[in-house]
Amino acid sequence: MHNSSGILYIVATPIGNLQDITRRALDVFAQVDLIAAEDTRHSGLLLSHYGIKKPFFALHDHNEQQKAALLVEKLQQGVHIALISDAGTPLISDPGFHVVRQCRQAGIRVVPLPGACAAITALCASGIASDRFCFEGFLPAKSKARRDKLQNLAEESRTLIFYESTHRILETLEDVEFVFGGERYAVLAREITKTWETISGDIISRLRQWLGEDPNRTKGEMVLIIEGKPKSENIEFDGQALKALQLISRELPLKKAAAIVAELYGYKKNALYQYGLEHFG
């Protein structure tokens, strides 16, 4: 395994259930000289569970740019290094980008090991289209910046995937509903692969309400998956239906007017609502 120049291994680790480690990952841990970890204490528990003892190198968001050159230097000296994050696949909303980029620029071999990733694991079980998706990581912490970011994604037709924290999930869903409307379908996957794993889906307005009813529903690591904006349907609406929509929307919110006309004339309320937005302002 040892050559004149070291190899950087990008190793995915379990996101909850320790049995999700791969045999190849354990082999690499046993053979490398050093493990670069986001939190050495946290990762130490994982390696201890499998009886592996290796020196650690702390690499996290606050020191990566400064420490990347040092890791490259070690690799050039023949040291083999495994790069891991606290959980899941490194670089996916976790440190490692600067190290990998400098390694590739320096001609150092980078070997990725596939494994757990919360975003993909949640998407597979969401029931939302998975053929085209857009991973956005964590949204901004402040509501104004968060809404601005969501506004930039409002026309995105691909499935949207976000990570979110316990203390911000309700505020985030409020902003999602404000920007996207409450009718889009969304899934919240919480504590994936862990004891209290839950995967809950509903339209955004009802999902937000359901979460707010029990504080336990907002605890843990979260992946929020939202369906992309539906493509406009080329529906030929009856003239009477459109007249009714226009008249009712003068007295009631457009969303309510669309629901009433949909029930009266047998159309989809979302299609009528979209028509109203485009033609009635």
Secondary structure in CASP SS format (residue, H / E / C, confidence):
PFRMAT SS
TARGET T0000
AUTHOR 0000-0000-0000
METHOD secondary structure of the structure
MODEL  1
M C 1.00
H C 1.00
N C 1.00
S C 1.00
S C 1.00
G C 1.00
I E 1.00
L E 1.00
Y E 1.00
I E 1.00
V E 1.00
A C 1.00
T E 1.00
P C 1.00
I C 1.00
G C 1.00
N C 1.00
L H 1.00
Q H 1.00
D H 1.00
I C 1.00
T C 1.00
R H 1.00
R H 1.00
A H 1.00
L H 1.00
D H 1.00
V H 1.00
F H 1.00
A H 1.00
Q H 1.00
V C 1.00
D C 1.00
L E 1.00
I E 1.00
A E 1.00
A E 1.00
E C 1.00
D C 1.00
T H 1.00
R H 1.00
H H 1.00
S H 1.00
G H 1.00
L H 1.00
L H 1.00
L H 1.00
S H 1.00
H H 1.00
Y C 1.00
G C 1.00
I C 1.00
K C 1.00
K C 1.00
P C 1.00
F E 1.00
F E 1.00
A E 1.00
L C 1.00
H C 1.00
D C 1.00
H C 1.00
N C 1.00
E H 1.00
Q H 1.00
Q H 1.00
K H 1.00
A H 1.00
A H 1.00
L H 1.00
L H 1.00
V H 1.00
E H 1.00
K H 1.00
L H 1.00
Q H 1.00
Q C 1.00
G C 1.00
V C 1.00
H C 1.00
I E 1.00
A E 1.00
L E 1.00
I C 1.00
S C 1.00
D C 1.00
A C 1.00
G E 1.00
T C 1.00
P C 1.00
L C 1.00
I C 1.00
S C 1.00
D C 1.00
P C 1.00
G C 1.00
F H 1.00
H H 1.00
V H 1.00
V H 1.00
R H 1.00
Q H 1.00
C H 1.00
R H 1.00
Q H 1.00
A C 1.00
G C 1.00
I C 1.00
R E 1.00
V E 1.00
V E 1.00
P E 1.00
L E 1.00
P C 1.00
G C 1.00
A C 1.00
C C 1.00
A H 1.00
A H 1.00
I H 1.00
T H 1.00
A H 1.00
L H 1.00
C H 1.00
A H 1.00
S H 1.00
G C 1.00
I C 1.00
A C 1.00
S C 1.00
D C 1.00
R C 1.00
F E 1.00
C E 1.00
F E 1.00
E E 1.00
G E 1.00
F E 1.00
L C 1.00
P C 1.00
A C 1.00
K C 1.00
S H 1.00
K H 1.00
A H 1.00
R H 1.00
R H 1.00
D H 1.00
K H 1.00
L H 1.00
Q H 1.00
N H 1.00
L C 1.00
A C 1.00
E C 1.00
E C 1.00
S C 1.00
R C 1.00
T E 1.00
L E 1.00
I E 1.00
F E 1.00
Y E 1.00
E E 1.00
S C 1.00
T C 1.00
H C 1.00
R C 1.00
I H 1.00
L H 1.00
E H 1.00
T H 1.00
L H 1.00
E H 1.00
D H 1.00
V H 1.00
E H 1.00
F H 1.00
V H 1.00
F H 1.00
G C 1.00
G C 1.00
E C 1.00
R C 1.00
Y E 1.00
A E 1.00
V E 1.00
L E 1.00
A E 1.00
R E 1.00
E C 1.00
I C 1.00
T C 1.00
K C 1.00
T C 1.00
W C 1.00
E C 1.00
T E 1.00
I E 1.00
S E 1.00
G E 1.00
D E 1.00
I E 1.00
I H 1.00
S H 1.00
R H 1.00
L H 1.00
R H 1.00
Q H 1.00
W H 1.00
L H 1.00
G H 1.00
E C 1.00
D C 1.00
P H 1.00
N H 1.00
R H 1.00
T H 1.00
K C 1.00
G C 1.00
E C 1.00
M E 1.00
V E 1.00
L E 1.00
I E 1.00
I E 1.00
E C 1.00
G C 1.00
K C 1.00
P C 1.00
K C 1.00
S C 1.00
E C 1.00
N C 1.00
I C 1.00
E C 1.00
F C 1.00
D C 1.00
G H 1.00
Q H 1.00
A H 1.00
L H 1.00
K H 1.00
A H 1.00
L H 1.00
Q H 1.00
L H 1.00
I H 1.00
S C 1.00
R C 1.00
E C 1.00
L C 1.00
P C 1.00
L H 1.00
K H 1.00
K H 1.00
A H 1.00
A H 1.00
A H 1.00
I H 1.00
V H 1.00
A H 1.00
E H 1.00
L H 1.00
Y H 1.00
G C 1.00
Y C 1.00
K C 1.00
K H 1.00
N H 1.00
A H 1.00
L H 1.00
Y H 1.00
Q H 1.00
Y H 1.00
G H 1.00
L H 1.00
E H 1.00
H H 1.00
F H 1.00
G C 1.00
END
